[in-house]
Amino acid sequence: MLSRRNFLTAAVGVAAATGLAACAKEDDSSSGSGSGGSKALVLGFSQVGSESGWRSANTDSVKAAAKEAGYNLKFSDAQQKQENQISAIRSYITQGVDVIAFSPVVVTGWDAVLKEAKAKKIPVVLTDRSVETSDESLYVTLVGSDFTEEGRRAGKILEKVIAKAGLKGQVKIAQLEGTTGAAPAIERAKGFKEVMDADHADDWKIVVSQTGDFTRAGGKQVMAAFLQSNPDINVLFAHNDDMAIGAIQSIEAAGKKPGKDILIVSIDGVKDGFVAMSEGKINAIVECNPLLGPQLMEVVQKVKDGQTVERWIKTKEGDFMQDQAAAALPTRKY
């Protein structure tokens, strides 16, 4: 019998410097049989979409790891729509896959479909993002990052960026938020604000904040509007690199120098983000490692085999506890 305890792989670190809805995309990638000619484990995986460089790297990691493990991967791209993701999960339930894994588009609205999976005795593993549910037994575990801690780290590294730049006076921050209702958007904003409220209540102020939907185009469009309404912005906190890169285009179009006239801190650590940082256009990036595929497959196999899976539980404060006792969130080195 599967033991439902909590497991979380933290991928946070600071970098210096098939019958789906019509618009959903499904890729049925058969990876062959398991060892000894046994039937391959069938994994249904629903991805948020392909909105960013981080997401593309995450998808590649999941597909490569499933192939390496010899699993039959049924993959669906929800195109950032919760209804597509729910349809995909229901399709996997109908097909009778061994395990379902998904990265939730948003935090809420999953109870009904998760209850359907539980009724069919199909275990569900969350990856990258968490959900809020009335019954934590509806999913086995989460393999993902501590987004609240990423937000805190962004606040702390901004302190160093401001000191290095010699910025004096009021820090006027524009915040490019992730997808509304998504766990990383909620929790990164929360962690960043914790640092502001605790250490910079008098000298830091978020003067404008809006979602850029984790996309480059969204970041560009929203930043252009920010500069029109608040031309004295001197700091940008972007919830991911793609939005920051889009914002850089608007900053330059406005005749300002990104990284100098407007200091920029973002989260993720994708290739284009590091390129922008090497050019001095992004001042610092908090890394969120997208290569969760191997850890996910390790957990999926344990779940299929009925092994105990460690379970981490998120507190009201946004931190994590193991079982009933507080524990430091471990960071795995990659």
Disulfide bonds with the S-S distance in Angstrom:
none
